[in-house]
Amino acid sequence: MSARNGDKSRFNRERKQKIARRKRTHELLERAAKASKSANTPVGAQPRAASA
């Protein structure tokens, strides 16, 4: 490691890891949102009158 440039290899490795982590997290959240949206809307469900 040089005094002028710092530890470029470690910085770039960690930068790439952070970018990949953000991408994975974003994709996971998108998939979870799609799954919950499709699970919350039942097909053909109609409101029923409550009998008292």
N, CA, C, O and CB atoms as a CASP TS submission, in Angstrom:
PFRMAT TS
TARGET T0000
AUTHOR 0000-0000-0000
METHOD Language model
MODEL 1
PARENT N/A
ATOM      1  N   MET     1       0.853  -1.169   0.000  1.00  0.00           N
ATOM      2  CA  MET     1       0.000   0.000   0.000  1.00  0.00           C
ATOM      3  C   MET     1       0.901   1.234   0.000  1.00  0.00           C
ATOM      4  O   MET     1       1.818   1.347   0.814  1.00  0.00           O
ATOM      5  CB  MET     1      -0.972  -0.003   1.227  1.00  0.00           C
ATOM      6  N   SER     2       0.632   2.137  -0.907  1.00  0.00           N
ATOM      7  CA  SER     2       1.449   3.348  -0.962  1.00  0.00           C
ATOM      8  C   SER     2       0.811   4.443  -0.116  1.00  0.00           C
ATOM      9  O   SER     2      -0.402   4.450   0.095  1.00  0.00           O
ATOM     10  CB  SER     2       1.627   3.827  -2.423  1.00  0.00           C
ATOM     11  N   ALA     3       1.612   5.339   0.349  1.00  0.00           N
ATOM     12  CA  ALA     3       1.096   6.432   1.180  1.00  0.00           C
ATOM     13  C   ALA     3       0.241   7.393   0.355  1.00  0.00           C
ATOM     14  O   ALA     3      -0.653   8.049   0.890  1.00  0.00           O
ATOM     15  CB  ALA     3       2.257   7.194   1.843  1.00  0.00           C
ATOM     16  N   ARG     4       0.517   7.474  -0.941  1.00  0.00           N
ATOM     17  CA  ARG     4      -0.187   8.433  -1.783  1.00  0.00           C
ATOM     18  C   ARG     4      -1.560   7.904  -2.240  1.00  0.00           C
ATOM     19  O   ARG     4      -2.554   8.628  -2.194  1.00  0.00           O
ATOM     20  CB  ARG     4       0.670   8.779  -2.999  1.00  0.00           C
ATOM     21  N   ASN     5      -1.602   6.656  -2.674  1.00  0.00           N
ATOM     22  CA  ASN     5      -2.826   6.124  -3.259  1.00  0.00           C
ATOM     23  C   ASN     5      -3.716   5.377  -2.287  1.00  0.00           C
ATOM     24  O   ASN     5      -4.887   5.146  -2.588  1.00  0.00           O
ATOM     25  CB  ASN     5      -2.482   5.229  -4.375  1.00  0.00           C
ATOM     26  N   GLY     6      -3.212   5.002  -1.161  1.00  0.00           N
ATOM     27  CA  GLY     6      -4.014   4.249  -0.213  1.00  0.00           C
ATOM     28  C   GLY     6      -4.179   2.805  -0.655  1.00  0.00           C
ATOM     29  O   GLY     6      -3.446   2.319  -1.517  1.00  0.00           O
ATOM     30  N   ASP     7      -5.143   2.127  -0.059  1.00  0.00           N
ATOM     31  CA  ASP     7      -5.347   0.705  -0.332  1.00  0.00           C
ATOM     32  C   ASP     7      -6.438   0.547  -1.383  1.00  0.00           C
ATOM     33  O   ASP     7      -7.591   0.268  -1.055  1.00  0.00           O
ATOM     34  CB  ASP     7      -5.719  -0.065   0.968  1.00  0.00           C
ATOM     35  N   LYS     8      -6.066   0.728  -2.654  1.00  0.00           N
ATOM     36  CA  LYS     8      -7.046   0.716  -3.736  1.00  0.00           C
ATOM     37  C   LYS     8      -7.701  -0.648  -3.921  1.00  0.00           C
ATOM     38  O   LYS     8      -8.901  -0.731  -4.182  1.00  0.00           O
ATOM     39  CB  LYS     8      -6.389   1.139  -5.026  1.00  0.00           C
ATOM     40  N   SER     9      -6.930  -1.701  -3.787  1.00  0.00           N
ATOM     41  CA  SER     9      -7.499  -3.024  -4.047  1.00  0.00           C
ATOM     42  C   SER     9      -8.586  -3.363  -3.029  1.00  0.00           C
ATOM     43  O   SER     9      -9.632  -3.902  -3.391  1.00  0.00           O
ATOM     44  CB  SER     9      -6.398  -4.094  -4.018  1.00  0.00           C
ATOM     45  N   ARG    10      -8.341  -3.049  -1.762  1.00  0.00           N
ATOM     46  CA  ARG    10      -9.345  -3.316  -0.734  1.00  0.00           C
ATOM     47  C   ARG    10     -10.559  -2.424  -0.944  1.00  0.00           C
ATOM     48  O   ARG    10     -11.693  -2.890  -0.831  1.00  0.00           O
ATOM     49  CB  ARG    10      -8.757  -3.099   0.673  1.00  0.00           C
ATOM     50  N   PHE    11     -10.341  -1.164  -1.245  1.00  0.00           N
ATOM     51  CA  PHE    11     -11.443  -0.239  -1.468  1.00  0.00           C
ATOM     52  C   PHE    11     -12.325  -0.706  -2.623  1.00  0.00           C
ATOM     53  O   PHE    11     -13.550  -0.716  -2.503  1.00  0.00           O
ATOM     54  CB  PHE    11     -10.910   1.165  -1.745  1.00  0.00           C
ATOM     55  N   ASN    12     -11.710  -1.091  -3.740  1.00  0.00           N
ATOM     56  CA  ASN    12     -12.484  -1.527  -4.908  1.00  0.00           C
ATOM     57  C   ASN    12     -13.214  -2.835  -4.647  1.00  0.00           C
ATOM     58  O   ASN    12     -14.342  -3.022  -5.104  1.00  0.00           O
ATOM     59  CB  ASN    12     -11.572  -1.682  -6.116  1.00  0.00           C
ATOM     60  N   ARG    13     -12.570  -3.748  -3.907  1.00  0.00           N
ATOM     61  CA  ARG    13     -13.226  -5.017  -3.572  1.00  0.00           C
ATOM     62  C   ARG    13     -14.458  -4.767  -2.701  1.00  0.00           C
ATOM     63  O   ARG    13     -15.527  -5.322  -2.953  1.00  0.00           O
ATOM     64  CB  ARG    13     -12.239  -5.965  -2.845  1.00  0.00           C
ATOM     65  N   GLU    14     -14.302  -3.935  -1.686  1.00  0.00           N
ATOM     66  CA  GLU    14     -15.432  -3.624  -0.801  1.00  0.00           C
ATOM     67  C   GLU    14     -16.511  -2.841  -1.535  1.00  0.00           C
ATOM     68  O   GLU    14     -17.697  -3.021  -1.258  1.00  0.00           O
ATOM     69  CB  GLU    14     -14.952  -2.831   0.419  1.00  0.00           C
ATOM     70  N   ARG    15     -16.123  -1.977  -2.465  1.00  0.00           N
ATOM     71  CA  ARG    15     -17.092  -1.209  -3.238  1.00  0.00           C
ATOM     72  C   ARG    15     -17.946  -2.138  -4.090  1.00  0.00           C
ATOM     73  O   ARG    15     -19.166  -1.989  -4.153  1.00  0.00           O
ATOM     74  CB  ARG    15     -16.382  -0.174  -4.123  1.00  0.00           C
ATOM     75  N   LYS    16     -17.298  -3.099  -4.744  1.00  0.00           N
ATOM     76  CA  LYS    16     -18.035  -4.064  -5.563  1.00  0.00           C
ATOM     77  C   LYS    16     -18.953  -4.928  -4.703  1.00  0.00           C
ATOM     78  O   LYS    16     -20.066  -5.252  -5.119  1.00  0.00           O
ATOM     79  CB  LYS    16     -17.061  -4.953  -6.347  1.00  0.00           C
ATOM     80  N   GLN    17     -18.496  -5.305  -3.506  1.00  0.00           N
ATOM     81  CA  GLN    17     -19.335  -6.098  -2.604  1.00  0.00           C
ATOM     82  C   GLN    17     -20.564  -5.310  -2.166  1.00  0.00           C
ATOM     83  O   GLN    17     -21.662  -5.862  -2.086  1.00  0.00           O
ATOM     84  CB  GLN    17     -18.530  -6.542  -1.376  1.00  0.00           C
ATOM     85  N   LYS    18     -20.385  -4.021  -1.881  1.00  0.00           N
ATOM     86  CA  LYS    18     -21.517  -3.191  -1.464  1.00  0.00           C
ATOM     87  C   LYS    18     -22.537  -3.054  -2.588  1.00  0.00           C
ATOM     88  O   LYS    18     -23.743  -3.131  -2.353  1.00  0.00           O
ATOM     89  CB  LYS    18     -21.032  -1.805  -1.022  1.00  0.00           C
ATOM     90  N   ILE    19     -22.048  -2.850  -3.818  1.00  0.00           N
ATOM     91  CA  ILE    19     -22.946  -2.716  -4.965  1.00  0.00           C
ATOM     92  C   ILE    19     -23.722  -4.008  -5.173  1.00  0.00           C
ATOM     93  O   ILE    19     -24.931  -3.970  -5.403  1.00  0.00           O
ATOM     94  CB  ILE    19     -22.157  -2.353  -6.241  1.00  0.00           C
ATOM     95  N   ALA    20     -23.050  -5.147  -5.096  1.00  0.00           N
ATOM     96  CA  ALA    20     -23.714  -6.442  -5.281  1.00  0.00           C
ATOM     97  C   ALA    20     -24.719  -6.697  -4.164  1.00  0.00           C
ATOM     98  O   ALA    20     -25.797  -7.235  -4.417  1.00  0.00           O
ATOM     99  CB  ALA    20     -22.676  -7.580  -5.330  1.00  0.00           C
ATOM    100  N   ARG    21     -24.384  -6.318  -2.935  1.00  0.00           N
ATOM    101  CA  ARG    21     -25.302  -6.511  -1.806  1.00  0.00           C
ATOM    102  C   ARG    21     -26.563  -5.673  -1.990  1.00  0.00           C
ATOM    103  O   ARG    21     -27.671  -6.152  -1.745  1.00  0.00           O
ATOM    104  CB  ARG    21     -24.610  -6.144  -0.475  1.00  0.00           C
ATOM    105  N   ARG    22     -26.397  -4.426  -2.421  1.00  0.00           N
ATOM    106  CA  ARG    22     -27.564  -3.565  -2.656  1.00  0.00           C
ATOM    107  C   ARG    22     -28.443  -4.131  -3.758  1.00  0.00           C
ATOM    108  O   ARG    22     -29.670  -4.105  -3.652  1.00  0.00           O
ATOM    109  CB  ARG    22     -27.121  -2.142  -3.020  1.00  0.00           C
ATOM    110  N   LYS    23     -27.822  -4.644  -4.818  1.00  0.00           N
ATOM    111  CA  LYS    23     -28.575  -5.205  -5.935  1.00  0.00           C
ATOM    112  C   LYS    23     -29.370  -6.432  -5.488  1.00  0.00           C
ATOM    113  O   LYS    23     -30.546  -6.568  -5.826  1.00  0.00           O
ATOM    114  CB  LYS    23     -27.629  -5.573  -7.091  1.00  0.00           C
ATOM    115  N   ARG    24     -28.730  -7.328  -4.727  1.00  0.00           N
ATOM    116  CA  ARG    24     -29.427  -8.523  -4.231  1.00  0.00           C
ATOM    117  C   ARG    24     -30.585  -8.141  -3.320  1.00  0.00           C
ATOM    118  O   ARG    24     -31.672  -8.712  -3.423  1.00  0.00           O
ATOM    119  CB  ARG    24     -28.451  -9.445  -3.481  1.00  0.00           C
ATOM    120  N   THR    25     -30.360  -7.180  -2.428  1.00  0.00           N
ATOM    121  CA  THR    25     -31.403  -6.753  -1.509  1.00  0.00           C
ATOM    122  C   THR    25     -32.577  -6.146  -2.266  1.00  0.00           C
ATOM    123  O   THR    25     -33.735  -6.423  -1.953  1.00  0.00           O
ATOM    124  CB  THR    25     -30.847  -5.752  -0.502  1.00  0.00           C
ATOM    125  N   HIS    26     -32.276  -5.323  -3.254  1.00  0.00           N
ATOM    126  CA  HIS    26     -33.327  -4.677  -4.044  1.00  0.00           C
ATOM    127  C   HIS    26     -34.162  -5.722  -4.781  1.00  0.00           C
ATOM    128  O   HIS    26     -35.391  -5.639  -4.790  1.00  0.00           O
ATOM    129  CB  HIS    26     -32.715  -3.678  -5.050  1.00  0.00           C
ATOM    130  N   GLU    27     -33.507  -6.701  -5.396  1.00  0.00           N
ATOM    131  CA  GLU    27     -34.220  -7.756  -6.124  1.00  0.00           C
ATOM    132  C   GLU    27     -35.067  -8.593  -5.163  1.00  0.00           C
ATOM    133  O   GLU    27     -36.190  -8.974  -5.494  1.00  0.00           O
ATOM    134  CB  GLU    27     -33.220  -8.661  -6.885  1.00  0.00           C
ATOM    135  N   LEU    28     -34.533  -8.877  -3.982  1.00  0.00           N
ATOM    136  CA  LEU    28     -35.277  -9.655  -2.999  1.00  0.00           C
ATOM    137  C   LEU    28     -36.535  -8.914  -2.551  1.00  0.00           C
ATOM    138  O   LEU    28     -37.606  -9.510  -2.437  1.00  0.00           O
ATOM    139  CB  LEU    28     -34.391  -9.971  -1.791  1.00  0.00           C
ATOM    140  N   LEU    29     -36.402  -7.626  -2.299  1.00  0.00           N
ATOM    141  CA  LEU    29     -37.554  -6.831  -1.884  1.00  0.00           C
ATOM    142  C   LEU    29     -38.598  -6.740  -2.993  1.00  0.00           C
ATOM    143  O   LEU    29     -39.797  -6.782  -2.718  1.00  0.00           O
ATOM    144  CB  LEU    29     -37.109  -5.432  -1.470  1.00  0.00           C
ATOM    145  N   GLU    30     -38.154  -6.616  -4.241  1.00  0.00           N
ATOM    146  CA  GLU    30     -39.100  -6.574  -5.360  1.00  0.00           C
ATOM    147  C   GLU    30     -39.871  -7.881  -5.468  1.00  0.00           C
ATOM    148  O   GLU    30     -41.086  -7.878  -5.663  1.00  0.00           O
ATOM    149  CB  GLU    30     -38.365  -6.286  -6.676  1.00  0.00           C
ATOM    150  N   ARG    31     -39.151  -9.016  -5.341  1.00  0.00           N
ATOM    151  CA  ARG    31     -39.826 -10.321  -5.421  1.00  0.00           C
ATOM    152  C   ARG    31     -40.808 -10.509  -4.276  1.00  0.00           C
ATOM    153  O   ARG    31     -41.891 -11.062  -4.468  1.00  0.00           O
ATOM    154  CB  ARG    31     -38.799 -11.456  -5.412  1.00  0.00           C
ATOM    155  N   ALA    32     -40.435 -10.049  -3.083  1.00  0.00           N
ATOM    156  CA  ALA    32     -41.325 -10.174  -1.929  1.00  0.00           C
ATOM    157  C   ALA    32     -42.566  -9.315  -2.120  1.00  0.00           C
ATOM    158  O   ALA    32     -43.666  -9.725  -1.748  1.00  0.00           O
ATOM    159  CB  ALA    32     -40.596  -9.775  -0.635  1.00  0.00           C
ATOM    160  N   ALA    33     -42.403  -8.135  -2.693  1.00  0.00           N
ATOM    161  CA  ALA    33     -43.549  -7.261  -2.921  1.00  0.00           C
ATOM    162  C   ALA    33     -44.496  -7.872  -3.947  1.00  0.00           C
ATOM    163  O   ALA    33     -45.714  -7.797  -3.788  1.00  0.00           O
ATOM    164  CB  ALA    33     -43.085  -5.874  -3.385  1.00  0.00           C
ATOM    165  N   LYS    34     -43.952  -8.470  -4.988  1.00  0.00           N
ATOM    166  CA  LYS    34     -44.787  -9.112  -6.005  1.00  0.00           C
ATOM    167  C   LYS    34     -45.521 -10.313  -5.412  1.00  0.00           C
ATOM    168  O   LYS    34     -46.698 -10.526  -5.704  1.00  0.00           O
ATOM    169  CB  LYS    34     -43.932  -9.550  -7.212  1.00  0.00           C
ATOM    170  N   ALA    35     -44.841 -11.085  -4.595  1.00  0.00           N
ATOM    171  CA  ALA    35     -45.446 -12.279  -3.995  1.00  0.00           C
ATOM    172  C   ALA    35     -46.566 -11.886  -3.036  1.00  0.00           C
ATOM    173  O   ALA    35     -47.626 -12.511  -3.036  1.00  0.00           O
ATOM    174  CB  ALA    35     -44.379 -13.115  -3.254  1.00  0.00           C
ATOM    175  N   SER    36     -46.344 -10.864  -2.227  1.00  0.00           N
ATOM    176  CA  SER    36     -47.377 -10.461  -1.275  1.00  0.00           C
ATOM    177  C   SER    36     -48.554  -9.821  -1.996  1.00  0.00           C
ATOM    178  O   SER    36     -49.696  -9.966  -1.560  1.00  0.00           O
ATOM    179  CB  SER    36     -46.804  -9.490  -0.235  1.00  0.00           C
ATOM    180  N   LYS    37     -48.297  -9.124  -3.080  1.00  0.00           N
ATOM    181  CA  LYS    37     -49.376  -8.499  -3.836  1.00  0.00           C
ATOM    182  C   LYS    37     -50.268  -9.564  -4.465  1.00  0.00           C
ATOM    183  O   LYS    37     -51.493  -9.443  -4.447  1.00  0.00           O
ATOM    184  CB  LYS    37     -48.808  -7.566  -4.919  1.00  0.00           C
ATOM    185  N   SER    38     -49.654 -10.605  -5.021  1.00  0.00           N
ATOM    186  CA  SER    38     -50.442 -11.662  -5.645  1.00  0.00           C
ATOM    187  C   SER    38     -51.145 -12.526  -4.588  1.00  0.00           C
ATOM    188  O   SER    38     -52.212 -13.075  -4.860  1.00  0.00           O
ATOM    189  CB  SER    38     -49.545 -12.537  -6.534  1.00  0.00           C
ATOM    190  N   ALA    39     -50.573 -12.651  -3.409  1.00  0.00           N
ATOM    191  CA  ALA    39     -51.182 -13.451  -2.351  1.00  0.00           C
ATOM    192  C   ALA    39     -52.351 -12.714  -1.699  1.00  0.00           C
ATOM    193  O   ALA    39     -53.279 -13.354  -1.203  1.00  0.00           O
ATOM    194  CB  ALA    39     -50.136 -13.815  -1.296  1.00  0.00           C
ATOM    195  N   ASN    40     -52.323 -11.403  -1.691  1.00  0.00           N
ATOM    196  CA  ASN    40     -53.370 -10.619  -1.038  1.00  0.00           C
ATOM    197  C   ASN    40     -54.604 -10.424  -1.900  1.00  0.00           C
ATOM    198  O   ASN    40     -55.636  -9.982  -1.392  1.00  0.00           O
ATOM    199  CB  ASN    40     -52.830  -9.285  -0.646  1.00  0.00           C
ATOM    200  N   THR    41     -54.534 -10.735  -3.177  1.00  0.00           N
ATOM    201  CA  THR    41     -55.678 -10.543  -4.050  1.00  0.00           C
ATOM    202  C   THR    41     -56.200 -11.892  -4.507  1.00  0.00           C
ATOM    203  O   THR    41     -55.757 -12.404  -5.535  1.00  0.00           O
ATOM    204  CB  THR    41     -55.308  -9.667  -5.257  1.00  0.00           C
ATOM    205  N   PRO    42     -57.140 -12.485  -3.760  1.00  0.00           N
ATOM    206  CA  PRO    42     -57.674 -13.781  -4.160  1.00  0.00           C
ATOM    207  C   PRO    42     -58.513 -13.645  -5.436  1.00  0.00           C
ATOM    208  O   PRO    42     -59.195 -12.643  -5.647  1.00  0.00           O
ATOM    209  CB  PRO    42     -58.518 -14.390  -3.021  1.00  0.00           C
ATOM    210  N   VAL    43     -58.445 -14.662  -6.263  1.00  0.00           N
ATOM    211  CA  VAL    43     -59.143 -14.648  -7.536  1.00  0.00           C
ATOM    212  C   VAL    43     -60.616 -14.972  -7.307  1.00  0.00           C
ATOM    213  O   VAL    43     -60.945 -15.972  -6.668  1.00  0.00           O
ATOM    214  CB  VAL    43     -58.505 -15.652  -8.527  1.00  0.00           C
ATOM    215  N   GLY    44     -61.489 -14.133  -7.823  1.00  0.00           N
ATOM    216  CA  GLY    44     -62.914 -14.380  -7.749  1.00  0.00           C
ATOM    217  C   GLY    44     -63.537 -14.155  -6.387  1.00  0.00           C
ATOM    218  O   GLY    44     -64.662 -14.599  -6.156  1.00  0.00           O
ATOM    219  N   ALA    45     -62.867 -13.500  -5.495  1.00  0.00           N
ATOM    220  CA  ALA    45     -63.422 -13.262  -4.160  1.00  0.00           C
ATOM    221  C   ALA    45     -64.393 -12.096  -4.216  1.00  0.00           C
ATOM    222  O   ALA    45     -64.087 -11.043  -4.776  1.00  0.00           O
ATOM    223  CB  ALA    45     -62.297 -12.984  -3.128  1.00  0.00           C
ATOM    224  N   GLN    46     -65.574 -12.297  -3.627  1.00  0.00           N
ATOM    225  CA  GLN    46     -66.570 -11.248  -3.571  1.00  0.00           C
ATOM    226  C   GLN    46     -67.003 -11.080  -2.131  1.00  0.00           C
ATOM    227  O   GLN    46     -67.045 -12.056  -1.381  1.00  0.00           O
ATOM    228  CB  GLN    46     -67.777 -11.564  -4.485  1.00  0.00           C
ATOM    229  N   PRO    47     -67.329  -9.853  -1.728  1.00  0.00           N
ATOM    230  CA  PRO    47     -67.765  -9.643  -0.350  1.00  0.00           C
ATOM    231  C   PRO    47     -69.119 -10.305  -0.095  1.00  0.00           C
ATOM    232  O   PRO    47     -70.015 -10.276  -0.939  1.00  0.00           O
ATOM    233  CB  PRO    47     -67.843  -8.143  -0.038  1.00  0.00           C
ATOM    234  N   ARG    48     -69.238 -10.893   1.071  1.00  0.00           N
ATOM    235  CA  ARG    48     -70.479 -11.581   1.430  1.00  0.00           C
ATOM    236  C   ARG    48     -71.239 -10.741   2.442  1.00  0.00           C
ATOM    237  O   ARG    48     -70.645 -10.007   3.231  1.00  0.00           O
ATOM    238  CB  ARG    48     -70.191 -12.998   1.998  1.00  0.00           C
ATOM    239  N   ALA    49     -72.568 -10.859   2.408  1.00  0.00           N
ATOM    240  CA  ALA    49     -73.392 -10.153   3.371  1.00  0.00           C
ATOM    241  C   ALA    49     -73.330 -10.902   4.700  1.00  0.00           C
ATOM    242  O   ALA    49     -73.465 -12.125   4.736  1.00  0.00           O
ATOM    243  CB  ALA    49     -74.861 -10.019   2.864  1.00  0.00           C
ATOM    244  N   ALA    50     -73.131 -10.179   5.766  1.00  0.00           N
ATOM    245  CA  ALA    50     -73.058 -10.794   7.094  1.00  0.00           C
ATOM    246  C   ALA    50     -74.471 -11.071   7.597  1.00  0.00           C
ATOM    247  O   ALA    50     -75.307 -10.168   7.639  1.00  0.00           O
ATOM    248  CB  ALA    50     -72.287  -9.879   8.095  1.00  0.00           C
ATOM    249  N   SER    51     -74.735 -12.306   7.973  1.00  0.00           N
ATOM    250  CA  SER    51     -76.049 -12.642   8.504  1.00  0.00           C
ATOM    251  C   SER    51     -76.024 -12.499  10.022  1.00  0.00           C
ATOM    252  O   SER    51     -75.151 -13.048  10.694  1.00  0.00           O
ATOM    253  CB  SER    51     -76.467 -14.081   8.090  1.00  0.00           C
ATOM    254  N   ALA    52     -76.997 -11.752  10.556  1.00  0.00           N
ATOM    255  CA  ALA    52     -76.994 -11.513  11.994  1.00  0.00           C
ATOM    256  C   ALA    52     -78.085 -12.286  12.713  1.00  0.00           C
ATOM    257  O   ALA    52     -78.209 -12.187  13.934  1.00  0.00           O
ATOM    258  CB  ALA    52     -77.151 -10.045  12.270  1.00  0.00           C
TER
END
